[in-house]
Amino acid sequence: MIGDIVGRPGKRACAEIVPQIIRERDIHFVVANAENVAAGSGMTPAMFTKLRRQGIDVCTMGDHIYRRREIIETLVSSDRIVKPANLPSEAAGRTWTVAPARDGELVAVISLMGRTYMNVRSDCPFHAADRVLNEIPRDVRVIVVDVHAEATSEKVALGWWLDGRVTGVVGTHTHIPTADARVLPRGTAYVTDLGMTGPYDSVLGRDKDRVIQSLVTGMPHPYDMAHDDVRLCGVIIDTNADGRATAIERVEVSCAASGDDGED
């Protein structure tokens, strides 16, 4: 499971690293949060297609899901991308999906969005999780959940709420990798935030000088994309035949290429 892919540097990291990790670690299924791939906000159909070709099986989204309106048709038509399940039912996209892994195992993917400090109209993620889990076919043993939220307390609470009912609960949105990866007592792998896949010589993927200038002066400045110290961050989760997690390992790999390659 790969943390927020930010802009062109994040996509470059995926292109370079994801196929390599799949080969070297015999990865059967890849989930990535892709709501920031279009210059840091939103996603386009062409970018979705590229990520799929690089080996990403399902994309999750978050509060920037509809920032690029051209993605709406893909959200409606594709079974390889999900919206946060606690968005209004009228919002475009599916609340969960099931796709086959490389070994034939079926994997369900759910996205939830936090409500604390999130400026988005969304329902209770706890109730939404219960509703979606009741809809997923009983023969699907592996279920992974992306909790796109600002508050660490909300993510931790959702981890405990879902412990033993899903294979993994991982946090996204804050772009900072956390050091609490563990398997909870009932067999659910958990980490509060996967971290960003993108440029770490930055403030959350944006040009650090621009962000600092804005914070110091109180004046608006364009938050241009940063480009250097590009890394892929995420976790690898091992499961048993029952779909319970047996291990979770943090992954942080530097991208060989770096530098200003433009903003898309």
KEKE-3310 file (N, C-alpha, C; in steps of 0.2 Angstrom, whole numbers, plus 5000, padded with zeros to 4 digits):
npx = (5004:5003:5008:5001:5003:5012:5011:5021:5034:5031:5024:5034:5043:5034:5034:5047:5050:5039:5037:5049:5049:5038:5043:5054:5050:5039:5026:5009:4998:4994:4990:4986:4986:4980:4976:4983:4990:4990:4998:4999:4985:4971:4967:4969:4961:4971:4983:4978:4978:4992:4997:4990:4997:5009:5008:5000:4986:4973:4967:4965:4956:4953:4950:4953:4947:4938:4944:4949:4938:4937:4940:4929:4921:4929:4929:4916:4915:4926:4932:4943:4946:4942:4930:4930:4920:4911:4907:4893:4879:4876:4887:4899:4906:4912:4909:4917:4927:4931:4945:4955:4970:4988:4990:4978:4970:4956:4954:4947:4945:4943:4939:4940:4935:4941:4933:4937:4944:4944:4939:4926:4911:4905:4899:4898:4913:4914:4901:4900:4910:4905:4893:4898:4906:4896:4891:4901:4906:4905:4915:4926:4942:4953:4954:4957:4959:4959:4962:4958:4963:4965:4967:4976:4971:4958:4961:4968:4957:4948:4956:4956:4942:4940:4948:4951:4941:4945:4959:4969:4972:4976:4983:4982:4985:4991:5004:5016:5026:5023:5028:5022:5018:5010:5003:4987:4979:4968:4972:4973:4983:4991:4994:4997:5000:5005:5014:5021:5023:5034:5042:5054:5062:5055:5039:5028:5027:5027:5036:5048:5052:5043:5032:5036:5038:5025:5020:5027:5025:5011:5005:4998:5006:5011:5010:5021:5026:5038:5054:5065:5074:5066:5055:5047:5035:5027:5019:5021:5011:5009:4999:4988:4980:4967:4965:4969:4981:4999:5010:5018:5027:5036:5040:5052:5059:5071:5071:5080:5082:5081:5077:5071:5058:5047:5030:5014)
npy = (4994:5011:5027:5044:5049:5062:5074:5075:5071:5061:5052:5048:5042:5030:5024:5020:5013:5004:4993:4986:4983:4975:4964:4960:4958:4949:4954:4953:4962:4979:4994:5011:5028:5041:5054:5066:5067:5075:5088:5089:5090:5081:5070:5064:5055:5050:5050:5040:5029:5027:5024:5012:5004:5004:4995:4997:4991:4995:5012:5023:5038:5055:5070:5078:5072:5076:5087:5088:5088:5079:5067:5061:5053:5041:5037:5033:5023:5014:4999:5000:5010:5019:5029:5039:5030:5036:5048:5058:5048:5052:5057:5055:5039:5023:5015:5004:4991:4975:4966:4955:4947:4945:4932:4926:4927:4936:4953:4966:4983:4998:5015:5027:5043:5055:5066:5075:5091:5091:5099:5094:5088:5075:5059:5049:5040:5028:5022:5021:5012:5000:4998:4996:4985:4975:4974:4968:4953:4937:4928:4935:4937:4945:4961:4978:4994:5012:5025:5041:5055:5069:5070:5061:5053:5050:5041:5031:5026:5021:5011:5002:5000:4992:4982:4965:4963:4967:4966:4975:4992:5008:5024:5039:5056:5066:5066:5063:5050:5038:5030:5019:5006:4991:4975:4973:4966:4957:4953:4963:4973:4989:5006:5023:5034:5032:5040:5051:5049:5056:5072:5075:5085:5098:5105:5095:5091:5103:5118:5122:5135:5144:5140:5143:5157:5161:5157:5165:5178:5179:5182:5177:5165:5157:5139:5131:5115:5104:5096:5088:5075:5063:5051:5034:5030:5018:5003:4985:4972:4956:4942:4928:4913:4915:4928:4937:4948:4945:4951:4968:4979:4994:5003:5013:5020:5028:5038:5036:5046:5064:5081:5096:5093:5098:5103:5095)
npz = (5000:4995:5000:4998:4982:4975:4963:4948:4952:4961:4953:4945:4954:4957:4944:4943:4954:4959:4949:4951:4965:4965:4958:4966:4979:4977:4976:4978:4976:4974:4981:4980:4986:4976:4975:4974:4962:4951:4948:4962:4966:4964:4950:4933:4919:4911:4919:4929:4920:4918:4930:4933:4923:4928:4938:4949:4957:4962:4965:4978:4984:4990:4999:4988:4977:4967:4961:4948:4936:4925:4929:4933:4925:4924:4937:4938:4929:4930:4939:4947:4955:4969:4978:4994:5005:5014:5008:5001:4995:4982:4976:4963:4959:4966:4981:4986:4980:4972:4967:4958:4964:4960:4963:4962:4972:4979:4982:4992:4992:5002:5004:5016:5024:5035:5047:5056:5057:5043:5029:5022:5016:5024:5029:5044:5046:5053:5054:5040:5037:5043:5035:5022:5024:5026:5013:5005:4997:5006:5003:5000:5007:5010:5015:5013:5020:5017:5026:5025:5032:5044:5058:5069:5080:5075:5065:5072:5081:5071:5066:5078:5078:5067:5069:5067:5058:5045:5034:5033:5039:5034:5036:5027:5019:5028:5024:5031:5036:5048:5064:5069:5064:5065:5069:5075:5089:5085:5072:5062:5051:5054:5052:5056:5046:5030:5024:5012:4994:4985:4983:4995:4999:5004:5009:5013:4999:4992:4986:4998:5001:4996:5004:5017:5016:5014:5027:5036:5032:5031:5019:5004:4993:4978:4979:4973:4965:4973:4969:4972:4981:4980:4985:4988:4998:5009:5015:5016:5018:5025:5023:5030:5026:5030:5028:5038:5044:5045:5046:5045:5036:5035:5021:5012:4999:4990:4975:4960:4950:4950:4952:4943:4934:4928:4930:4931)
capx = (5000:5008:5005:4999:5007:5011:5013:5026:5039:5028:5023:5041:5045:5030:5036:5054:5051:5034:5038:5055:5047:5033:5047:5059:5047:5034:5020:5003:4992:4996:4985:4990:4982:4982:4972:4987:4995:4989:5001:4997:4978:4967:4969:4966:4961:4978:4987:4976:4980:4999:4998:4988:5002:5015:5007:4995:4980:4968:4968:4960:4956:4952:4947:4954:4945:4934:4947:4949:4932:4938:4941:4922:4919:4933:4926:4910:4916:4931:4932:4950:4947:4936:4929:4928:4914:4907:4904:4886:4878:4875:4894:4902:4911:4910:4912:4921:4928:4935:4949:4960:4978:4992:4990:4971:4966:4952:4955:4943:4948:4938:4942:4936:4938:4940:4929:4940:4949:4943:4933:4923:4904:4906:4896:4902:4917:4913:4895:4901:4914:4900:4889:4902:4908:4890:4890:4907:4904:4908:4921:4932:4945:4957:4950:4961:4955:4963:4958:4961:4961:4970:4968:4979:4966:4953:4964:4969:4951:4946:4960:4953:4935:4940:4953:4949:4936:4948:4966:4974:4970:4982:4981:4985:4983:4996:5010:5021:5026:5023:5033:5018:5016:5010:4998:4983:4978:4964:4974:4973:4989:4989:4999:4993:5001:5010:5019:5020:5027:5035:5048:5054:5065:5049:5034:5022:5027:5027:5042:5048:5054:5036:5027:5039:5037:5018:5018:5031:5022:5004:5003:4997:5011:5009:5013:5024:5028:5045:5056:5071:5074:5060:5055:5041:5033:5021:5020:5020:5007:5008:4992:4988:4974:4961:4965:4972:4988:5004:5016:5017:5034:5037:5044:5054:5064:5073:5071:5087:5081:5079:5078:5065:5055:5041:5024:5008)
capy = (5000:5016:5033:5049:5051:5069:5077:5072:5067:5055:5047:5046:5037:5024:5021:5017:5008:4999:4987:4983:4980:4969:4958:4958:4955:4945:4957:4951:4967:4985:4999:5018:5034:5045:5060:5071:5065:5080:5094:5090:5090:5078:5065:5064:5048:5048:5048:5034:5024:5026:5021:5005:5001:5003:4989:4998:4988:5000:5018:5026:5045:5058:5076:5081:5068:5079:5093:5087:5085:5074:5060:5058:5047:5036:5035:5029:5017:5009:4996:5000:5016:5020:5036:5038:5027:5041:5054:5057:5043:5055:5058:5050:5034:5017:5015:4998:4987:4969:4964:4949:4948:4941:4924:4924:4929:4942:4958:4971:4989:5003:5021:5031:5050:5058:5072:5080:5096:5090:5103:5091:5086:5068:5055:5046:5034:5022:5019:5019:5006:4995:4997:4993:4978:4971:4973:4964:4946:4934:4924:4939:4936:4950:4968:4984:5001:5018:5031:5048:5059:5073:5068:5054:5050:5047:5035:5025:5024:5017:5005:4998:4999:4987:4976:4958:4963:4968:4964:4981:4999:5012:5031:5044:5063:5070:5065:5061:5043:5037:5024:5014:5000:4985:4970:4973:4959:4952:4952:4969:4977:4996:5012:5029:5037:5029:5045:5054:5047:5062:5076:5076:5092:5101:5105:5091:5091:5110:5121:5124:5142:5147:5139:5147:5164:5162:5156:5170:5185:5179:5184:5171:5164:5151:5133:5127:5108:5103:5091:5084:5070:5059:5044:5031:5027:5014:4997:4979:4968:4949:4939:4921:4910:4918:4935:4940:4950:4942:4956:4974:4982:5000:5004:5020:5019:5034:5037:5038:5052:5069:5087:5099:5090:5102:5102:5093)
capz = (5000:4994:5002:4994:4976:4974:4957:4943:4956:4964:4948:4943:4959:4955:4938:4944:4960:4960:4946:4954:4972:4964:4956:4971:4985:4975:4979:4974:4975:4976:4982:4981:4986:4970:4975:4973:4957:4946:4951:4969:4968:4959:4945:4927:4917:4908:4925:4931:4916:4919:4937:4932:4919:4932:4943:4954:4955:4964:4967:4983:4984:4997:4999:4982:4972:4962:4959:4941:4934:4920:4932:4936:4921:4926:4944:4937:4924:4932:4946:4950:4959:4974:4982:5001:5006:5018:5004:5000:4990:4976:4974:4958:4961:4970:4988:4987:4974:4973:4961:4959:4965:4955:4964:4961:4978:4978:4987:4993:4994:5004:5006:5021:5025:5042:5048:5061:5053:5036:5026:5017:5019:5024:5034:5049:5043:5057:5051:5033:5036:5044:5030:5016:5025:5025:5006:5002:4997:5012:5001:5000:5014:5011:5014:5015:5021:5017:5030:5023:5038:5047:5065:5071:5084:5072:5062:5077:5083:5066:5067:5083:5076:5062:5070:5066:5053:5039:5034:5035:5040:5034:5035:5022:5019:5031:5020:5035:5038:5056:5066:5073:5060:5069:5068:5081:5092:5081:5065:5057:5051:5055:5052:5056:5040:5025:5021:5005:4988:4981:4984:5003:5000:5002:5014:5010:4992:4989:4987:5005:5002:4995:5010:5023:5015:5016:5034:5039:5030:5031:5013:4999:4988:4975:4982:4967:4966:4974:4964:4974:4987:4979:4989:4988:5005:5010:5019:5014:5022:5023:5026:5030:5021:5032:5026:5043:5043:5049:5047:5042:5036:5032:5015:5010:4994:4986:4968:4958:4947:4954:4949:4941:4928:4926:4934:4927)
cpx = (5004:5004:5005:5005:5006:5015:5018:5031:5037:5026:5029:5044:5041:5033:5043:5054:5046:5035:5044:5053:5042:5038:5051:5056:5041:5027:5014:4998:4995:4990:4989:4985:4984:4978:4976:4992:4995:4992:5000:4990:4974:4970:4966:4966:4968:4983:4985:4978:4987:5000:4996:4994:5008:5015:5003:4988:4973:4970:4963:4961:4955:4948:4948:4951:4941:4937:4948:4943:4932:4939:4934:4920:4923:4930:4920:4911:4921:4930:4938:4951:4941:4936:4929:4921:4909:4905:4897:4885:4878:4882:4896:4907:4908:4913:4916:4922:4932:4939:4954:4967:4981:4992:4983:4967:4962:4953:4950:4946:4942:4942:4937:4939:4936:4936:4932:4945:4948:4937:4930:4916:4904:4902:4901:4906:4916:4907:4896:4905:4909:4896:4892:4904:4902:4889:4895:4905:4908:4914:4927:4936:4949:4954:4955:4957:4960:4959:4962:4959:4967:4972:4970:4974:4960:4955:4965:4962:4948:4950:4957:4946:4935:4945:4949:4943:4939:4956:4971:4970:4976:4979:4985:4982:4988:5003:5017:5021:5027:5026:5029:5015:5016:5004:4994:4981:4973:4966:4974:4979:4987:4995:4995:4994:5006:5015:5018:5025:5028:5041:5049:5058:5060:5045:5028:5022:5028:5034:5043:5049:5047:5032:5030:5037:5030:5017:5021:5027:5015:5001:5003:5003:5009:5013:5016:5026:5036:5047:5061:5069:5067:5060:5048:5040:5027:5023:5018:5017:5007:5002:4993:4981:4968:4960:4967:4979:4993:5010:5015:5024:5033:5042:5046:5060:5065:5073:5077:5087:5079:5079:5071:5063:5049:5035:5018:5002)
cpy = (5006:5023:5039:5051:5058:5071:5072:5068:5061:5050:5044:5040:5030:5021:5018:5012:5003:4993:4983:4980:4974:4963:4955:4955:4951:4948:4955:4956:4973:4990:5006:5023:5039:5051:5066:5071:5071:5087:5095:5090:5087:5073:5066:5057:5046:5046:5041:5028:5022:5023:5014:5001:5000:4997:4991:4995:4992:5006:5020:5034:5048:5065:5080:5077:5071:5086:5094:5084:5080:5067:5057:5052:5041:5033:5031:5023:5012:5006:4995:5006:5017:5027:5034:5036:5032:5047:5053:5052:5046:5057:5053:5045:5028:5017:5009:4995:4980:4967:4958:4951:4944:4933:4922:4926:4936:4947:4964:4977:4994:5009:5025:5038:5052:5064:5077:5084:5095:5094:5100:5088:5078:5065:5052:5040:5028:5018:5017:5013:5000:4993:4994:4986:4973:4970:4969:4957:4942:4930:4928:4940:4942:4957:4973:4990:5007:5023:5037:5053:5063:5071:5061:5050:5047:5041:5029:5022:5019:5011:5000:4996:4993:4982:4969:4957:4964:4966:4969:4988:5004:5019:5035:5051:5067:5070:5064:5054:5043:5030:5019:5008:4994:4981:4970:4966:4954:4951:4957:4973:4985:5000:5018:5033:5034:5033:5046:5050:5053:5065:5077:5083:5097:5102:5102:5091:5097:5113:5124:5132:5146:5146:5143:5154:5165:5162:5162:5177:5185:5181:5177:5171:5157:5145:5129:5120:5108:5097:5086:5080:5066:5052:5041:5028:5023:5008:4991:4975:4961:4946:4931:4919:4913:4925:4940:4942:4947:4946:4962:4977:4989:5000:5011:5019:5026:5033:5040:5044:5058:5076:5090:5096:5092:5100:5101:5093)
cpz = (5000:4996:4997:4988:4974:4968:4953:4947:4959:4959:4945:4948:4958:4949:4939:4949:4960:4956:4949:4961:4970:4962:4962:4977:4983:4978:4974:4972:4978:4976:4983:4981:4981:4970:4973:4967:4951:4949:4958:4971:4963:4955:4939:4924:4914:4914:4928:4927:4917:4925:4936:4928:4923:4937:4948:4952:4957:4967:4972:4982:4990:4995:4992:4976:4966:4959:4952:4939:4929:4922:4933:4931:4923:4933:4943:4934:4927:4939:4949:4953:4963:4977:4989:5002:5010:5015:5003:4994:4983:4972:4969:4961:4965:4977:4990:4981:4977:4967:4963:4960:4960:4956:4964:4967:4977:4984:4987:4995:4996:5006:5011:5022:5032:5042:5052:5057:5046:5033:5020:5020:5018:5030:5039:5046:5047:5054:5044:5032:5038:5038:5024:5018:5025:5018:5003:5003:5003:5010:5000:5007:5015:5009:5017:5015:5021:5021:5029:5028:5041:5054:5066:5075:5081:5068:5066:5079:5077:5065:5072:5081:5071:5063:5070:5061:5046:5040:5036:5035:5039:5033:5030:5023:5022:5028:5024:5037:5046:5057:5070:5069:5065:5067:5075:5083:5088:5074:5060:5057:5051:5055:5052:5049:5036:5023:5014:5000:4984:4984:4992:5004:4999:5009:5011:5003:4989:4991:4994:5006:5001:5001:5016:5022:5016:5023:5038:5038:5031:5025:5008:4994:4985:4978:4976:4970:4968:4969:4967:4980:4986:4982:4988:4995:5005:5015:5014:5019:5020:5027:5026:5026:5023:5031:5032:5042:5048:5051:5043:5042:5032:5026:5013:5006:4990:4979:4965:4954:4951:4950:4946:4934:4925:4930:4929:4930)
residu = (MET:ILE:GLY:ASP:ILE:VAL:GLY:ARG:PRO:GLY:LYS:ARG:ALA:CYS:ALA:GLU:ILE:VAL:PRO:GLN:ILE:ILE:ARG:GLU:ARG:ASP:ILE:HIS:PHE:VAL:VAL:ALA:ASN:ALA:GLU:ASN:VAL:ALA:ALA:GLY:SER:GLY:MET:THR:PRO:ALA:MET:PHE:THR:LYS:LEU:ARG:ARG:GLN:GLY:ILE:ASP:VAL:CYS:THR:MET:GLY:ASP:HIS:ILE:TYR:ARG:ARG:ARG:GLU:ILE:ILE:GLU:THR:LEU:VAL:SER:SER:ASP:ARG:ILE:VAL:LYS:PRO:ALA:ASN:LEU:PRO:SER:GLU:ALA:ALA:GLY:ARG:THR:TRP:THR:VAL:ALA:PRO:ALA:ARG:ASP:GLY:GLU:LEU:VAL:ALA:VAL:ILE:SER:LEU:MET:GLY:ARG:THR:TYR:MET:ASN:VAL:ARG:SER:ASP:CYS:PRO:PHE:HIS:ALA:ALA:ASP:ARG:VAL:LEU:ASN:GLU:ILE:PRO:ARG:ASP:VAL:ARG:VAL:ILE:VAL:VAL:ASP:VAL:HIS:ALA:GLU:ALA:THR:SER:GLU:LYS:VAL:ALA:LEU:GLY:TRP:TRP:LEU:ASP:GLY:ARG:VAL:THR:GLY:VAL:VAL:GLY:THR:HIS:THR:HIS:ILE:PRO:THR:ALA:ASP:ALA:ARG:VAL:LEU:PRO:ARG:GLY:THR:ALA:TYR:VAL:THR:ASP:LEU:GLY:MET:THR:GLY:PRO:TYR:ASP:SER:VAL:LEU:GLY:ARG:ASP:LYS:ASP:ARG:VAL:ILE:GLN:SER:LEU:VAL:THR:GLY:MET:PRO:HIS:PRO:TYR:ASP:MET:ALA:HIS:ASP:ASP:VAL:ARG:LEU:CYS:GLY:VAL:ILE:ILE:ASP:THR:ASN:ALA:ASP:GLY:ARG:ALA:THR:ALA:ILE:GLU:ARG:VAL:GLU:VAL:SER:CYS:ALA:ALA:SER:GLY:ASP:ASP:GLY:GLU:ASP)
# end
